[in-house]
Amino acid sequence: MNGPYSRPPRWVVDRIPQGIKSWAARSVKRADKRLLRWVGPLKEPKWQRWALILVTSLIAAFVLAPKSFRVTNITAGTPAKETIISPITFRVPDEAATNKNRDKVLKSVRPVYDFDDEMVHDVQSRIISGFTFMTTYIEKEEKFKASKDEPPAPDTAGEKKPVKPKQFQPLDEATLRTRFENEVGIKVSPSTFAVLKQARFNQRVQRDLRSLVVPVLLKGVVLSRELVMRDGKNGILLWSKSKQRFESLKDLSTIFDLKEAVNYINAEDKSSTRDSALSRAIRRLAMDLINVNITYNRERSAAVKNEALAQVKEVYFQVAKGEPIIRQGEPVNEGHLMKLAELNRTNPPYSRYMILVGFSLILILTLRLSFYFSEQYLSPSHHGTEGLLLFCLLLVGTLVAVRFLHTLGPITSLAAEGVRPKTIFFAAPVATGAMLMALMVDARKAFIFAALSALTTSLAVEGDSYMFCFFFISGIVGLHGMNKVTDRTTILRAGLVVGLVNMLSILAIKMALGELTGRQELYEVGFGFVGGVLSGLLVLGLAPLLEPLGYITNVRLLEIANLNHPLMKLMAFQAPGTYHHSIMVGNLAEGAAEKIGANPLLARVGGYYHDIGKTGKKTKPLYFIENQRRGFNPHDKLEPSMSALILVTHVKHGVEMAREYRLGQPIIDIIEQHHGTNLIRFFYNKALERAEKNPKFVDESKYHYPGPLPNSKEGALVMLADVVEAACRTLADPTPARIQKKVQSLIMGLFSEGQLDQSTLTLKDLHAITASFVRALQGILHHRIDYPTAPGSSEKPNGDTHRKQADKDRNRTDRTDEESPKTIRRLGL
């Protein structure tokens, strides 16, 4: 019996209506279309690059963002069950230190006293007013008495009597003294008043009184100097009533209290030569006029204290990332609980997601703008998805390495006394990525990587600007060491140089921070040297691992440039003509690459292997003119379309062999692009002749190389060298002028056909390439003298016969290789 999950019998399937089958088929097609709608764009390079940027940014953000961390099950007095290490750097308020600073500030704050400096003017005005009143009254009183003693004037009849002014009303002594007290604002004893009246309140008395009162009030009078000195040990602040501002007073001996003011007045009056009774009256009046004009202002003093306290900054102590907050078995105290509470507050669970989004956006913008800058302003030879993939892999790898070293920070601080957890970051091999980018891709892209990796790794160490400088300098030195790598020991030397420069940069940073003090800096300098050496070792180990991914280094190029390579041996054995042609193409391309700033080694190796498809089991070398024996051409028996197909397939076979022997993607690209989309005109014309010159019966697309066009300077150089080397060998008389004319016409012909449009070669580069090719070909295609014939030989000594025969052989119409003269004529020359 069939199981429940077995396929239904055939007769059941046959009985399903055709409409249902059609509906099912249409549903499957619609599902496939929806899937392709979503998956299809990922095949485009644009969307692949965006996907790489997004994925890299998310991974890097996960590495950089701190983890959420909360501890709630710890109580004071109990031993810790485990060691708790801080996941982030945070600050903890130090209340004891803050209160100490506040107390210090409060002690330094001076009390505020109001200084009524306008009291001097008020007292002087009252003295003047009182004395003026009394002197005026005394004068009027004397006139009144004098008028009473004079006889009355006779009454003249008929005359109109003048209007008499209001008569003077004498005042008794008590009333007069009261009026004087009201004017001066103080109580005056009858005896004092009598003495002053006897002296007629003259100007001298007034001047003596003011000379006693004014100096005292100007300096200021307090109720008790002892109280002021107790509150204001460092001085006091005087709020001037007239000036409406604070004035500092540190020397309290310059002011008076009431007792000192009285003593001052008595001391000043002792030297007086006037009547003793009058002197005592003036002194008593002066003492009554003296009053306290410096008083304590409680509200202003409190405001000044509050303002000073507001300026006191809260004191924090920092807990670094990776620093142990509490160790296992250690009793929990209030300090531990305070640190854990602040950690829970600083790093809540929701903050990790916000930090993650923030880091992701920063990295997306930075990566995209860096890639845009590279596309717009740098050479686009390696701007593809592969270059961005390597960029992203190295960036993530650098971040992972820094994060791994972060986990080792507490272990290092425990193992070595006096080493901070942050010291281990100086051993980070951040120069590895920049060195690999310079080795695999280009030094200019490596510079961008060095800047971006320094930025992201500095974010991993809490955005330390000095660490950014250290990482950036290390990366720049590393990529500079990859400038001319001729062997693997060069990489090790570059690592040593990075280590030495790391030591120097660490010393410079420590001197700038003023932290060059002791053993801690020696550890950091040592770790910096280790980081540089480690970078060189990692580059040496990772370079062979990255080469299978399509990247190639100069070291690898030197290895495959060896003429004892299996492919070169195979070419020399099966196709000696192609072998010699390839050697010449490689040499021509290398010389031109040195002139235009391309990679000479890549150009030479690309020239060596560009025609490797003409050998092997899938092809026959005799189908190519340079390998044919004189008088035999297998294409004579083939259709033109079949001959063209054989020529085209050597590119495909070359790519397959290059992949089989892992020559690297740059070499594969050169092999695939060294013919571009050129037309195999010899066999195309031959097809037209057989079709009676009717193009309708000939499919031109069968006679074109499939391309693509060269997209690098090295690929374009191999194409130009391939055409120039083959064409110049056909010159009957290779004089310098003819060689130069031929090279110029060939290169400009390929340029006008658009075969160099994607190679970024400029007209200046083409001029330098032409000069390099001409100089090299003049040394190769030079004239030789005719050797004399042996005695008795029938051969004529004249070399004209040999040259004519050679010219005849070179200009054979049955030449089948794409570099034949008729192939060159496709350029319209």
Secondary structure, 3 states (H helix, E strand, C coil): CCCCCCCCCHHHHHCCCHHHHHHHHHHHHHHHHHHHHHHHHHHCHHHHHHHHHHHHHHHHHHHHCCCCCCCCCCCCCCECCCCEECCCCEEEECHHHHHHHHHHHHHHCCCEEEECCCHHHHHHHHHHHHHHHHHHHHHHHHHHHHHHHCCCCCCCCCCCCCCCCCCCCCCCHHHHHHHHHHHHCCCCCHHHHHHHHHCCCCHHHHHHHHHHHHHHHHHCEECCHHHHHHHCCCCEEEEECCCCEEEEECCHHHCEEHHHHHHHHHHHHHCCCCCHHHHHHHHHHHHHHCCCCEEECHHHHHHHHHHHHHHCCCCEEEECCCCEEECCCCECCHHHHHHHHHHHHHCCHHHHHHHHHHHHHHHHHHHHHHHHHHHHHCCHHHCCHHHHHHHHHHHHHHHHHHHHHHHHHHHHHHHCCCCCHHHHHHHCCCHHHHHHHHHHCCHHHHHHHHHHHHHHHHHHCCCCHHHHHHHHHHHHHHHHHCCCCCCHHHHHHHHHHHHHHHHHHHHHHHHHHCCCCCHHHHHHHHHHHHHHHHHHHHHHHHHHHHHHHCCCCHHHHHHHCCCCCHHHHHHHHHCHHHHHHHHHHHHHHHHHHHHHCCCHHHHHHHHHHCCHHHCCCCCCHHHCHHHCCCCCCHHHHCCHHHHHHHHHHHHHHHHHHHHHCCCCHHHHHHHHHCCCCCECHHHHHHHHHHCCCCHHHCCHHHHECCCCCCCCHHHHHHHHHHHHHHHHCCCCCCCHHHHHHHHHHHHHHHHHCCCCCCCCCCHHHHHHHHHHHHHHHHHHCCCCCCCCCCCCCCCCCCCHHHHHHHHHHHCCCCCCCCCCHHHHHHHCC
